[in-house]
Amino acid sequence: MASLTLPSLNASTISRIHNQKTPLNSSISKISTFRHPPTFTTHRFQCGVVRMQADGEDYELKQMRDMAAAKKRWDAMIREGKVKIITPREAGYAIQLSNKPLLDVRPSKERNKAWVKGSTWVPIFDVDDKFDVGTLSRKVTNFVMGGWWSGVPTLSYDRQFLSKVEEKFPKDAELIIACQKGLRSLAACELLCNAGYSNLFWIQGGLEAAEEEDLAREGTQPLRFAGIGGLSEFLGWTDQQRAQAAREGWGYRLQYSARLIGVFVIADALFIGAQQVGRYLQDIRSH
């Protein structure tokens, strides 16, 4: 959930956080549009940068406080028995023996790779496909801050999540809630619990904790691989792929070792090519 920062997770707060501009963005806007007298440009710019950094730190602190508050609420929700904990294997038994429905709240990027057979998909957060200035800014930030490595996309909260679930399930239904790692499904459990759902089961650790035999799967990859992506997946450097390599041996490792060698070869070729182009341009200028 790297690109996803969960705030204090009631429905109104989620909607507000995803629609408001952060203090960091507003500070950047102020700096870029402020006109300075020539003699004070550097001083005022430095003050603006300091203010921007302070605002950014305040925003991060707020996110940390919101997450801590959310964790306390989730712990209380489980401790009070409003949401029951089950393992992926227990969820598989419940689906097979009791025909309990499983609600998959993962984003489409993860769902499209692998899903539990017969599950119902209603994402609480999904890939943000908008191309407005604010969204593009968040996408660039997400990519620079690690999205290129992890493959985690920019996500946005679906305001219709509750209404979509209510269309499919009555409030007395016994629902198994699942996401990839267990965090978004806890957020979904809180929203559903507050909306009146009283028979909720949360898969601890998410679908990533499931063994292949725990749940009937559909899709092109094992469930535990559905959350990986980016360059780390291509090179086989995720924890899931390393665990798989330990089980399958050298044949599995050689595939990704070859990819790593290929990346180094391409990087060297680009570096040498850039040097040659630089020398060629220098020769042209000298003549």
Backbone as CSV, one residue per row, in Angstrom:
resi,resn,N_x,N_y,N_z,CA_x,CA_y,CA_z,C_x,C_y,C_z
1,MET,0.822,-1.152,0.000,0.000,0.000,0.000,0.861,1.207,0.000
2,ALA,1.851,1.152,-0.679,2.831,2.166,-0.593,2.351,3.501,-1.018
3,SER,1.680,3.667,-2.141,1.210,4.951,-2.579,-0.050,5.373,-1.909
4,LEU,-0.653,4.545,-1.059,-1.901,4.829,-0.375,-1.601,5.195,1.048
5,THR,-2.017,6.407,1.487,-1.881,6.817,2.864,-3.261,6.888,3.471
6,LEU,-3.583,5.966,4.387,-4.921,5.909,4.935,-5.073,6.912,6.063
7,PRO,-6.031,7.817,5.963,-6.293,8.760,7.027,-7.180,8.149,8.084
8,SER,-7.707,9.003,8.956,-8.688,8.544,9.919,-9.893,8.031,9.146
9,LEU,-10.196,6.738,9.300,-11.006,6.085,8.283,-12.481,6.000,8.628
10,ASN,-13.149,7.127,8.708,-14.589,7.095,8.565,-14.899,7.640,7.182
11,ALA,-16.116,7.419,6.711,-16.415,7.720,5.304,-16.206,9.183,4.972
12,SER,-16.629,10.094,5.843,-16.511,11.514,5.525,-15.063,11.955,5.480
13,THR,-14.235,11.411,6.380,-12.829,11.808,6.406,-12.100,11.324,5.169
14,ILE,-12.376,10.091,4.739,-11.727,9.566,3.538,-12.048,10.443,2.342
15,SER,-13.306,10.784,2.169,-13.695,11.609,1.032,-13.023,12.968,1.096
16,ARG,-12.945,13.545,2.290,-12.367,14.873,2.422,-10.878,14.856,2.130
17,ILE,-10.163,13.869,2.658,-8.720,13.792,2.456,-8.384,13.643,0.986
18,HIS,-9.152,12.849,0.256,-8.838,12.605,-1.149,-9.265,13.736,-2.063
19,ASN,-10.029,14.687,-1.568,-10.473,15.782,-2.418,-9.826,17.110,-2.086
20,GLN,-9.267,17.238,-0.879,-8.673,18.511,-0.529,-7.231,18.572,-0.982
21,LYS,-6.719,19.794,-1.192,-5.319,19.972,-1.537,-4.493,19.916,-0.268
22,THR,-3.330,19.330,-0.363,-2.462,19.249,0.795,-1.792,20.583,1.030
23,PRO,-1.359,20.846,2.274,-0.619,22.075,2.530,0.621,22.192,1.670
24,LEU,1.255,21.065,1.348,2.453,21.098,0.520,2.141,21.660,-0.855
25,ASN,1.038,21.198,-1.462,0.669,21.701,-2.783,0.336,23.184,-2.743
26,SER,-0.379,23.604,-1.699,-0.749,25.007,-1.623,0.476,25.878,-1.433
27,SER,1.476,25.392,-0.695,2.691,26.168,-0.502,3.464,26.307,-1.799
28,ILE,3.532,25.235,-2.575,4.210,25.300,-3.867,3.527,26.325,-4.760
29,SER,2.185,26.318,-4.732,1.444,27.271,-5.545,1.764,28.703,-5.147
30,LYS,1.857,28.949,-3.836,2.167,30.299,-3.376,3.555,30.728,-3.830
31,ILE,4.508,29.815,-3.747,5.873,30.166,-4.136,5.951,30.475,-5.620
32,SER,5.267,29.668,-6.443,5.388,29.815,-7.892,4.681,31.057,-8.411
33,THR,3.676,31.573,-7.690,2.919,32.704,-8.201,3.290,34.018,-7.533
34,PHE,4.115,34.008,-6.502,4.455,35.226,-5.771,5.490,36.025,-6.548
35,ARG,5.270,37.311,-6.680,6.215,38.180,-7.369,7.073,38.892,-6.338
36,HIS,8.384,38.817,-6.506,9.306,39.374,-5.525,10.018,40.590,-6.093
37,PRO,10.243,41.610,-5.270,11.140,42.680,-5.688,12.530,42.116,-5.893
38,PRO,13.297,42.636,-6.829,14.591,42.057,-7.179,15.537,41.930,-6.001
39,THR,15.527,42.873,-5.063,16.524,42.855,-3.999,16.218,41.837,-2.920
40,PHE,14.981,41.295,-2.883,14.614,40.376,-1.813,14.211,39.008,-2.340
41,THR,14.496,38.718,-3.602,14.033,37.471,-4.209,14.577,36.254,-3.484
42,THR,15.891,36.209,-3.278,16.505,35.032,-2.669,16.004,34.823,-1.254
43,HIS,15.937,35.912,-0.485,15.514,35.794,0.908,14.085,35.280,1.012
44,ARG,13.198,35.848,0.209,11.797,35.437,0.297,11.596,34.031,-0.242
45,PHE,12.358,33.677,-1.268,12.248,32.312,-1.789,12.668,31.302,-0.729
46,GLN,13.767,31.616,-0.009,14.219,30.715,1.043,13.167,30.596,2.137
47,CYS,12.536,31.723,2.478,11.470,31.673,3.477,10.317,30.803,2.994
48,GLY,10.010,30.923,1.685,8.932,30.115,1.132,9.253,28.641,1.173
49,VAL,10.520,28.297,0.870,10.928,26.895,0.909,10.832,26.348,2.323
50,VAL,11.293,27.146,3.301,11.207,26.707,4.697,9.756,26.491,5.097
51,ARG,8.875,27.426,4.673,7.462,27.293,4.999,6.879,26.046,4.344
52,MET,7.272,25.796,3.082,6.778,24.622,2.371,7.213,23.343,3.078
53,GLN,8.476,23.291,3.515,8.961,22.108,4.211,8.219,21.909,5.527
54,ALA,7.970,23.009,6.234,7.249,22.903,7.501,5.833,22.401,7.281
55,ASP,5.174,22.925,6.229,3.821,22.468,5.927,3.820,20.988,5.571
56,GLY,4.834,20.565,4.785,4.922,19.160,4.415,5.108,18.268,5.629
57,GLU,5.957,18.716,6.567,6.166,17.941,7.787,4.888,17.884,8.615
58,ASP,4.163,19.005,8.684,2.901,19.014,9.423,1.915,18.027,8.811
59,TYR,1.873,17.964,7.480,0.964,17.036,6.810,1.340,15.590,7.120
60,GLU,2.645,15.289,7.096,3.083,13.934,7.400,2.761,13.567,8.847
61,LEU,2.954,14.519,9.758,2.613,14.259,11.155,1.120,14.001,11.318
62,LYS,0.315,14.761,10.579,-1.131,14.550,10.634,-1.490,13.152,10.139
63,GLN,-0.835,12.725,9.048,-1.103,11.389,8.530,-0.722,10.319,9.547
64,MET,0.404,10.521,10.232,0.829,9.560,11.248,-0.166,9.516,12.401
65,ARG,-0.646,10.674,12.809,-1.639,10.708,13.888,-2.939,10.039,13.450
66,ASP,-3.345,10.296,12.210,-4.571,9.677,11.701,-4.443,8.157,11.649
67,MET,-3.273,7.677,11.218,-3.065,6.234,11.155,-3.075,5.612,12.547
68,ALA,-2.448,6.301,13.503,-2.440,5.795,14.878,-3.859,5.742,15.439
69,ALA,-4.649,6.776,15.144,-6.036,6.793,15.611,-6.846,5.686,14.947
70,ALA,-6.611,5.469,13.644,-7.326,4.411,12.931,-6.982,3.047,13.507
71,LYS,-5.711,2.827,13.825,-5.298,1.543,14.390,-5.988,1.283,15.727
72,LYS,-6.116,2.328,16.543,-6.807,2.168,17.825,-8.268,1.779,17.608
73,ARG,-8.912,2.415,16.645,-10.313,2.089,16.372,-10.445,0.662,15.862
74,TRP,-9.532,0.261,14.985,-9.592,-1.093,14.442,-9.352,-2.133,15.530
75,ASP,-8.376,-1.871,16.402,-8.119,-2.792,17.514,-9.357,-2.927,18.398
76,ALA,-9.996,-1.790,18.678,-11.201,-1.822,19.512,-12.331,-2.565,18.808
77,MET,-12.442,-2.366,17.507,-13.484,-3.021,16.723,-13.335,-4.542,16.783
78,ILE,-12.108,-5.015,16.704,-11.852,-6.458,16.773,-12.005,-6.956,18.203
79,ARG,-11.489,-6.193,19.155,-11.559,-6.594,20.565,-13.008,-6.707,21.044
80,GLU,-13.866,-5.830,20.552,-15.274,-5.846,20.950,-16.098,-6.875,20.178
81,GLY,-15.469,-7.578,19.250,-16.161,-8.627,18.515,-17.026,-8.143,17.375
82,LYS,-16.883,-6.874,17.002,-17.668,-6.363,15.883,-17.177,-6.946,14.559
83,VAL,-15.896,-7.271,14.517,-15.293,-7.921,13.356,-14.502,-9.119,13.855
84,LYS,-14.697,-10.259,13.224,-14.030,-11.489,13.651,-12.839,-11.774,12.738
85,ILE,-11.758,-12.268,13.335,-10.536,-12.568,12.588,-10.554,-14.017,12.119
86,ILE,-10.207,-14.215,10.850,-10.020,-15.565,10.321,-8.763,-15.590,9.460
87,THR,-8.195,-16.767,9.300,-7.033,-16.942,8.437,-7.506,-17.226,7.010
88,PRO,-6.616,-17.112,6.028,-7.013,-17.461,4.658,-7.534,-18.892,4.539
89,ARG,-6.925,-19.817,5.269,-7.385,-21.207,5.196,-8.785,-21.354,5.784
90,GLU,-9.027,-20.691,6.916,-10.363,-20.727,7.515,-11.392,-20.089,6.590
91,ALA,-10.980,-19.044,5.885,-11.883,-18.418,4.919,-12.236,-19.395,3.804
92,GLY,-11.239,-20.156,3.356,-11.497,-21.154,2.322,-12.493,-22.201,2.775
93,TYR,-12.345,-22.669,4.026,-13.298,-23.641,4.564,-14.699,-23.038,4.654
94,ALA,-14.777,-21.778,5.120,-16.081,-21.131,5.277,-16.780,-20.963,3.935
95,ILE,-16.012,-20.672,2.897,-16.598,-20.513,1.564,-17.086,-21.856,1.030
96,GLN,-16.278,-22.893,1.217,-16.626,-24.203,0.676,-17.749,-24.877,1.453
97,LEU,-17.680,-24.821,2.789,-18.614,-25.583,3.616,-19.883,-24.815,3.957
98,SER,-19.758,-23.500,4.142,-20.919,-22.700,4.556,-21.408,-21.748,3.475
99,ASN,-20.705,-21.734,2.352,-21.087,-20.872,1.233,-21.122,-19.392,1.619
100,LYS,-20.207,-18.988,2.501,-20.127,-17.579,2.884,-19.559,-16.763,1.721
101,PRO,-20.115,-15.589,1.455,-19.589,-14.754,0.368,-18.303,-14.044,0.785
102,LEU,-17.402,-13.880,-0.168,-16.169,-13.134,0.070,-16.228,-11.830,-0.708
103,LEU,-16.037,-10.724,-0.006,-16.029,-9.401,-0.618,-14.584,-8.964,-0.818
104,ASP,-14.185,-8.839,-2.059,-12.829,-8.443,-2.436,-12.809,-6.930,-2.629
105,VAL,-12.061,-6.209,-1.772,-12.051,-4.741,-1.834,-10.756,-4.205,-2.447
106,ARG,-9.986,-5.045,-3.112,-8.717,-4.618,-3.704,-8.937,-3.752,-4.943
107,PRO,-7.942,-2.940,-5.310,-8.032,-2.186,-6.566,-7.941,-3.116,-7.769
108,SER,-8.347,-2.599,-8.924,-8.430,-3.416,-10.138,-7.079,-3.993,-10.545
109,LYS,-6.000,-3.273,-10.292,-4.670,-3.751,-10.688,-4.341,-5.082,-10.018
110,GLU,-4.743,-5.238,-8.762,-4.500,-6.487,-8.048,-5.555,-7.535,-8.380
111,ARG,-6.789,-7.111,-8.473,-7.887,-8.037,-8.764,-7.699,-8.716,-10.115
112,ASN,-7.225,-7.986,-11.114,-7.104,-8.539,-12.461,-6.042,-9.624,-12.566
113,LYS,-5.118,-9.660,-11.625,-4.067,-10.682,-11.662,-4.547,-12.009,-11.084
114,ALA,-5.298,-11.943,-9.994,-5.767,-13.165,-9.337,-6.914,-12.817,-8.410
115,TRP,-7.876,-13.721,-8.298,-9.010,-13.486,-7.413,-9.551,-14.821,-6.917
116,VAL,-10.278,-14.765,-5.814,-10.886,-15.966,-5.244,-12.122,-16.316,-6.067
117,LYS,-12.216,-17.566,-6.444,-13.330,-18.017,-7.273,-14.665,-17.748,-6.572
118,GLY,-15.572,-17.105,-7.291,-16.892,-16.819,-6.752,-16.971,-15.580,-5.881
119,SER,-15.860,-14.868,-5.712,-15.869,-13.680,-4.856,-16.558,-12.512,-5.553
120,THR,-17.006,-11.555,-4.741,-17.637,-10.333,-5.248,-16.649,-9.190,-5.117
121,TRP,-16.467,-8.442,-6.191,-15.456,-7.377,-6.200,-16.110,-6.010,-6.097
122,VAL,-15.797,-5.301,-5.005,-16.200,-3.905,-4.835,-15.005,-3.182,-4.218
123,PRO,-14.192,-2.496,-5.004,-12.980,-1.867,-4.455,-13.313,-0.662,-3.578
124,ILE,-12.638,-0.582,-2.437,-12.789,0.603,-1.599,-11.899,1.732,-2.118
125,PHE,-10.743,1.378,-2.642,-9.865,2.302,-3.353,-9.560,1.678,-4.708
126,ASP,-9.522,2.505,-5.750,-9.186,1.970,-7.066,-8.221,2.911,-7.776
127,VAL,-7.656,2.417,-8.861,-6.671,3.185,-9.615,-7.301,4.481,-10.108
128,ASP,-6.620,5.589,-9.853,-7.122,6.907,-10.247,-6.726,7.176,-11.695
129,ASP,-7.712,7.165,-12.591,-7.456,7.342,-14.022,-7.672,8.770,-14.504
130,LYS,-7.950,9.681,-13.585,-8.175,11.070,-14.001,-6.855,11.714,-14.424
131,PHE,-6.960,12.781,-15.232,-5.766,13.450,-15.741,-5.800,14.953,-15.470
132,ASP,-6.451,15.339,-14.375,-6.417,16.745,-14.000,-5.071,17.062,-13.358
133,VAL,-4.821,18.348,-13.117,-3.516,18.781,-12.621,-3.188,18.138,-11.278
134,GLY,-4.164,18.119,-10.372,-3.919,17.552,-9.054,-3.582,16.074,-9.106
135,THR,-4.322,15.326,-9.930,-4.076,13.890,-10.042,-2.727,13.610,-10.684
136,LEU,-2.387,14.359,-11.737,-1.091,14.170,-12.385,0.049,14.455,-11.419
137,SER,-0.128,15.473,-10.586,0.894,15.792,-9.594,1.077,14.638,-8.617
138,ARG,-0.034,14.061,-8.167,0.056,12.925,-7.245,0.680,11.710,-7.917
139,LYS,0.379,11.521,-9.198,0.955,10.382,-9.915,2.465,10.529,-10.064
140,VAL,2.909,11.739,-10.385,4.347,11.980,-10.512,5.033,11.758,-9.168
141,THR,4.438,12.295,-8.104,5.013,12.124,-6.771,5.072,10.653,-6.386
142,ASN,3.998,9.926,-6.664,3.954,8.500,-6.347,5.038,7.737,-7.106
143,PHE,5.228,8.073,-8.378,6.238,7.389,-9.192,7.637,7.675,-8.664
144,VAL,7.913,8.944,-8.377,9.242,9.332,-7.912,9.543,8.738,-6.539
145,MET,8.526,8.644,-5.687,8.722,8.171,-4.320,8.734,6.648,-4.198
146,GLY,8.795,5.938,-5.306,8.941,4.489,-5.232,8.000,3.693,-6.106
147,GLY,7.058,4.366,-6.767,6.137,3.638,-7.629,6.831,2.931,-8.776
148,TRP,7.934,3.522,-9.261,8.687,2.897,-10.359,9.247,1.544,-9.923
149,TRP,9.549,1.409,-8.638,10.132,0.169,-8.130,9.057,-0.829,-7.718
150,SER,8.049,-0.369,-6.986,7.031,-1.273,-6.444,5.868,-1.512,-7.396
151,GLY,5.651,-0.585,-8.339,4.521,-0.723,-9.250,3.187,-0.348,-8.641
152,VAL,3.197,0.220,-7.434,1.944,0.598,-6.778,1.381,1.844,-7.457
153,PRO,0.141,1.795,-7.956,-0.426,2.949,-8.662,-0.993,3.979,-7.691
154,THR,-1.362,5.126,-8.225,-2.062,6.139,-7.439,-3.522,5.726,-7.300
155,LEU,-4.004,5.693,-6.066,-5.361,5.220,-5.793,-6.236,6.349,-5.266
156,SER,-7.530,6.210,-5.461,-8.486,7.171,-4.908,-9.668,6.408,-4.309
157,TYR,-10.262,6.999,-3.290,-11.385,6.383,-2.584,-12.646,6.413,-3.441
158,ASP,-13.356,5.298,-3.471,-14.615,5.208,-4.204,-15.756,5.628,-3.280
159,ARG,-16.336,6.788,-3.547,-17.405,7.298,-2.686,-18.657,6.424,-2.732
160,GLN,-18.780,5.619,-3.767,-19.958,4.762,-3.907,-19.748,3.379,-3.290
161,PHE,-18.661,3.209,-2.551,-18.341,1.884,-2.019,-19.490,1.312,-1.191
162,LEU,-19.968,2.070,-0.218,-21.021,1.564,0.659,-22.299,1.251,-0.111
163,SER,-22.693,2.141,-0.987,-23.934,1.914,-1.730,-23.814,0.691,-2.640
164,LYS,-22.633,0.469,-3.208,-22.430,-0.703,-4.062,-22.526,-1.997,-3.256
165,VAL,-21.956,-1.980,-2.046,-22.038,-3.170,-1.197,-23.482,-3.413,-0.771
166,GLU,-24.184,-2.343,-0.420,-25.575,-2.476,0.027,-26.474,-3.003,-1.084
167,GLU,-26.125,-2.729,-2.334,-26.898,-3.270,-3.452,-26.740,-4.777,-3.584
168,LYS,-25.604,-5.299,-3.123,-25.296,-6.711,-3.328,-25.570,-7.576,-2.099
169,PHE,-25.460,-6.990,-0.897,-25.585,-7.795,0.315,-26.470,-7.097,1.343
170,PRO,-27.390,-7.835,1.984,-28.156,-7.256,3.091,-27.258,-7.081,4.314
171,LYS,-27.706,-6.274,5.252,-26.854,-5.943,6.390,-26.738,-7.068,7.410
172,ASP,-27.538,-8.113,7.273,-27.386,-9.260,8.169,-26.577,-10.387,7.519
173,ALA,-26.018,-10.131,6.339,-25.234,-11.154,5.639,-23.906,-11.386,6.356
174,GLU,-23.444,-12.635,6.328,-22.125,-12.967,6.864,-21.097,-12.744,5.755
175,LEU,-20.289,-11.707,5.905,-19.366,-11.294,4.850,-17.922,-11.524,5.269
176,ILE,-17.166,-12.161,4.388,-15.717,-12.262,4.556,-15.096,-11.131,3.741
177,ILE,-14.309,-10.284,4.402,-13.726,-9.111,3.749,-12.240,-9.366,3.525
178,ALA,-11.779,-9.117,2.302,-10.378,-9.398,1.981,-9.791,-8.314,1.096
179,CYS,-8.512,-8.022,1.329,-7.718,-7.206,0.407,-6.381,-7.923,0.236
180,GLN,-5.383,-7.251,-0.276,-4.130,-7.937,-0.549,-3.308,-8.177,0.715
181,LYS,-3.208,-7.146,1.580,-2.355,-7.271,2.762,-3.106,-7.122,4.080
182,GLY,-4.375,-6.757,4.033,-5.168,-6.693,5.250,-5.481,-5.309,5.762
183,LEU,-4.873,-4.272,5.199,-5.097,-2.919,5.706,-6.363,-2.298,5.122
184,ARG,-6.501,-2.338,3.804,-7.694,-1.753,3.184,-8.958,-2.506,3.595
185,SER,-8.832,-3.804,3.819,-10.008,-4.564,4.242,-10.442,-4.178,5.654
186,LEU,-9.490,-3.803,6.512,-9.858,-3.294,7.832,-10.606,-1.973,7.709
187,ALA,-10.138,-1.119,6.806,-10.837,0.141,6.566,-12.254,-0.128,6.069
188,ALA,-12.388,-1.112,5.179,-13.714,-1.468,4.671,-14.593,-2.021,5.788
189,CYS,-14.010,-2.833,6.664,-14.772,-3.381,7.790,-15.316,-2.267,8.673
190,GLU,-14.503,-1.243,8.905,-14.963,-0.136,9.744,-16.138,0.584,9.098
191,LEU,-16.029,0.863,7.808,-17.125,1.536,7.108,-18.395,0.692,7.135
192,LEU,-18.251,-0.598,6.883,-19.420,-1.481,6.850,-20.024,-1.646,8.241
193,CYS,-19.169,-1.740,9.238,-19.653,-1.864,10.616,-20.443,-0.621,11.017
194,ASN,-19.921,0.547,10.686,-20.623,1.792,11.001,-21.926,1.931,10.223
195,ALA,-22.006,1.251,9.074,-23.220,1.311,8.257,-24.271,0.298,8.694
196,GLY,-23.930,-0.561,9.672,-24.923,-1.489,10.197,-24.681,-2.953,9.905
197,TYR,-23.595,-3.296,9.226,-23.275,-4.709,8.982,-22.712,-5.315,10.272
198,SER,-23.272,-6.437,10.676,-22.948,-6.985,12.001,-22.277,-8.353,11.967
199,ASN,-22.107,-8.942,10.785,-21.485,-10.268,10.683,-20.302,-10.206,9.716
200,LEU,-19.249,-9.555,10.168,-18.088,-9.326,9.316,-16.916,-10.193,9.760
201,PHE,-16.218,-10.765,8.779,-15.043,-11.589,9.033,-13.876,-11.007,8.235
202,TRP,-12.787,-10.736,8.927,-11.620,-10.099,8.307,-10.508,-11.121,8.137
203,ILE,-9.983,-11.249,6.914,-8.873,-12.173,6.656,-7.574,-11.514,7.105
204,GLN,-7.013,-12.026,8.173,-5.793,-11.448,8.732,-4.611,-11.671,7.784
205,GLY,-3.894,-10.603,7.491,-2.766,-10.700,6.573,-3.147,-10.596,5.118
206,GLY,-4.444,-10.598,4.830,-4.906,-10.453,3.456,-4.637,-11.681,2.598
207,LEU,-4.950,-11.555,1.329,-4.774,-12.667,0.397,-3.303,-12.984,0.160
208,GLU,-2.436,-12.036,0.482,-1.003,-12.277,0.340,-0.525,-13.373,1.287
209,ALA,-1.254,-13.581,2.383,-0.874,-14.603,3.359,-1.406,-15.986,2.994
210,ALA,-2.166,-16.082,1.912,-2.793,-17.353,1.543,-1.812,-18.269,0.818
211,GLU,-1.833,-19.532,1.187,-1.128,-20.547,0.415,-2.007,-20.956,-0.766
212,GLU,-1.393,-21.578,-1.748,-2.110,-21.894,-2.984,-3.311,-22.799,-2.729
213,GLU,-3.212,-23.667,-1.722,-4.299,-24.615,-1.468,-5.387,-24.052,-0.551
214,ASP,-5.191,-22.857,-0.010,-6.152,-22.318,0.960,-7.468,-21.899,0.316
215,LEU,-7.383,-21.275,-0.850,-8.560,-20.702,-1.498,-8.598,-21.098,-2.971
216,ALA,-9.792,-21.352,-3.474,-9.945,-21.643,-4.904,-9.672,-20.364,-5.682
217,ARG,-8.669,-20.411,-6.553,-8.192,-19.202,-7.223,-8.497,-19.226,-8.712
218,GLU,-8.728,-18.022,-9.234,-8.798,-17.814,-10.676,-7.850,-16.675,-11.028
219,GLY,-7.399,-16.657,-12.287,-6.455,-15.630,-12.697,-5.129,-16.225,-13.115
220,THR,-4.214,-15.353,-13.519,-2.955,-15.797,-14.116,-1.834,-16.005,-13.112
221,GLN,-1.978,-15.518,-11.878,-0.897,-15.598,-10.906,-1.414,-16.103,-9.567
222,PRO,-0.518,-16.599,-8.712,-0.937,-16.918,-7.342,-1.436,-15.666,-6.630
223,LEU,-2.317,-15.838,-5.675,-2.893,-14.699,-4.965,-1.825,-13.841,-4.296
224,ARG,-0.790,-14.472,-3.766,0.223,-13.699,-3.039,1.077,-12.843,-3.972
225,PHE,1.004,-13.099,-5.286,1.761,-12.300,-6.251,0.952,-11.131,-6.818
226,ALA,-0.314,-11.032,-6.469,-1.177,-10.032,-7.101,-0.816,-8.604,-6.714
227,GLY,-0.126,-8.426,-5.594,0.184,-7.079,-5.131,1.555,-6.563,-5.520
228,ILE,2.330,-7.350,-6.256,3.671,-6.910,-6.626,3.652,-6.308,-8.024
229,GLY,4.707,-5.570,-8.359,4.764,-4.942,-9.674,6.018,-4.111,-9.816
230,GLY,6.078,-3.345,-10.885,7.206,-2.458,-11.109,8.493,-3.199,-11.422
231,LEU,9.596,-2.478,-11.285,10.904,-3.056,-11.582,11.254,-4.173,-10.606
232,SER,10.784,-4.072,-9.367,11.084,-5.116,-8.382,10.497,-6.458,-8.808
233,GLU,9.301,-6.451,-9.387,8.710,-7.696,-9.875,9.476,-8.215,-11.086
234,PHE,9.852,-7.313,-11.991,10.568,-7.717,-13.198,11.886,-8.405,-12.856
235,LEU,12.564,-7.901,-11.813,13.854,-8.460,-11.429,13.738,-9.596,-10.422
236,GLY,12.517,-9.860,-9.940,12.329,-10.944,-8.981,12.841,-10.632,-7.597
237,TRP,12.820,-9.363,-7.190,13.388,-8.959,-5.910,12.343,-8.732,-4.826
238,THR,11.130,-9.157,-5.031,10.118,-9.029,-3.984,10.229,-10.207,-3.016
239,ASP,9.704,-10.023,-1.817,9.747,-11.094,-0.815,9.018,-12.338,-1.312
240,GLN,7.897,-12.125,-1.998,7.119,-13.263,-2.486,7.909,-14.074,-3.511
241,GLN,8.599,-13.384,-4.404,9.362,-14.090,-5.433,10.587,-14.785,-4.848
242,ARG,11.190,-14.180,-3.852,12.335,-14.824,-3.209,11.907,-16.101,-2.491
243,ALA,10.754,-16.040,-1.832,10.245,-17.245,-1.173,9.934,-18.332,-2.199
244,GLN,9.378,-17.925,-3.332,9.089,-18.884,-4.397,10.377,-19.487,-4.954
245,ALA,11.412,-18.657,-5.095,12.693,-19.143,-5.602,13.316,-20.153,-4.648
246,ALA,13.145,-19.916,-3.339,13.688,-20.854,-2.356,13.015,-22.218,-2.467
247,ARG,11.747,-22.216,-2.864,11.030,-23.490,-3.003,11.350,-24.188,-4.323
248,GLU,11.486,-23.404,-5.388,11.616,-24.008,-6.718,13.054,-24.215,-7.168
249,GLY,14.004,-23.543,-6.535,15.401,-23.792,-6.853,15.963,-22.898,-7.943
250,TRP,17.089,-23.356,-8.528,17.878,-22.516,-9.424,17.184,-22.195,-10.739
251,GLY,16.329,-23.083,-11.208,15.647,-22.806,-12.473,14.842,-21.521,-12.414
252,TYR,14.181,-21.301,-11.299,13.381,-20.087,-11.113,14.290,-18.872,-10.977
253,ARG,15.418,-19.024,-10.259,16.323,-17.902,-10.026,17.042,-17.471,-11.301
254,LEU,17.379,-18.424,-12.152,18.124,-18.093,-13.370,17.338,-17.162,-14.283
255,GLN,16.018,-17.338,-14.301,15.182,-16.481,-15.143,15.356,-15.014,-14.767
256,TYR,15.331,-14.725,-13.473,15.440,-13.338,-13.024,16.890,-12.857,-13.017
257,SER,17.833,-13.783,-12.844,19.243,-13.403,-12.956,19.551,-12.933,-14.371
258,ALA,18.969,-13.614,-15.357,19.164,-13.207,-16.750,18.578,-11.818,-16.994
259,ARG,17.435,-11.532,-16.385,16.841,-10.204,-16.539,17.734,-9.128,-15.922
260,LEU,18.310,-9.432,-14.760,19.184,-8.465,-14.099,20.413,-8.175,-14.957
261,ILE,20.994,-9.225,-15.522,22.142,-9.032,-16.408,21.743,-8.185,-17.611
262,GLY,20.552,-8.448,-18.144,20.067,-7.666,-19.278,19.920,-6.190,-18.944
263,VAL,19.448,-5.891,-17.731,19.310,-4.491,-17.306,20.673,-3.812,-17.257
264,PHE,21.681,-4.509,-16.710,23.028,-3.933,-16.646,23.601,-3.711,-18.049
265,VAL,23.377,-4.665,-18.949,23.880,-4.527,-20.317,23.247,-3.316,-21.004
266,ILE,21.935,-3.165,-20.846,21.243,-2.026,-21.458,21.727,-0.711,-20.856
267,ALA,21.913,-0.689,-19.521,22.389,0.533,-18.865,23.783,0.906,-19.367
268,ASP,24.662,-0.097,-19.499,26.007,0.172,-20.020,25.952,0.685,-21.456
269,ALA,25.088,0.075,-22.263,24.976,0.501,-23.661,24.486,1.942,-23.750
270,LEU,23.526,2.298,-22.922,23.028,3.673,-22.924,24.103,4.650,-22.473
271,PHE,24.884,4.254,-21.463,25.945,5.127,-20.963,27.012,5.349,-22.034
272,ILE,27.430,4.257,-22.677,28.443,4.371,-23.733,27.896,5.181,-24.906
273,GLY,26.629,4.943,-25.248,26.015,5.702,-26.331,25.961,7.186,-26.031
274,ALA,25.638,7.527,-24.780,25.590,8.941,-24.392,26.968,9.576,-24.493
275,GLN,28.006,8.826,-24.104,29.366,9.352,-24.225,29.736,9.606,-25.683
276,GLN,29.376,8.670,-26.554,29.695,8.825,-27.969,28.969,10.024,-28.574
277,VAL,27.718,10.198,-28.195,26.963,11.348,-28.695,27.593,12.646,-28.211
278,GLY,28.033,12.662,-26.941,28.684,13.858,-26.404,29.953,14.203,-27.159
279,ARG,30.762,13.194,-27.458,31.993,13.436,-28.218,31.685,13.921,-29.633
280,TYR,30.652,13.336,-30.228,30.266,13.736,-31.584,29.832,15.198,-31.607
281,LEU,29.067,15.612,-30.612,28.623,17.005,-30.544,29.800,17.948,-30.318
282,GLN,30.767,17.517,-29.509,31.953,18.346,-29.289,32.754,18.510,-30.575
283,ASP,32.861,17.422,-31.353,33.583,17.503,-32.626,32.901,18.469,-33.588
284,ILE,31.575,18.438,-33.604,30.834,19.343,-34.486,31.078,20.796,-34.086
285,ARG,31.061,21.063,-32.777,31.270,22.431,-32.309,32.685,22.918,-32.597
286,SER,33.662,22.007,-32.470,35.052,22.406,-32.698,35.330,22.733,-34.158
287,HIS,34.527,22.163,-35.056,34.712,22.449,-36.477,33.832,23.625,-36.896
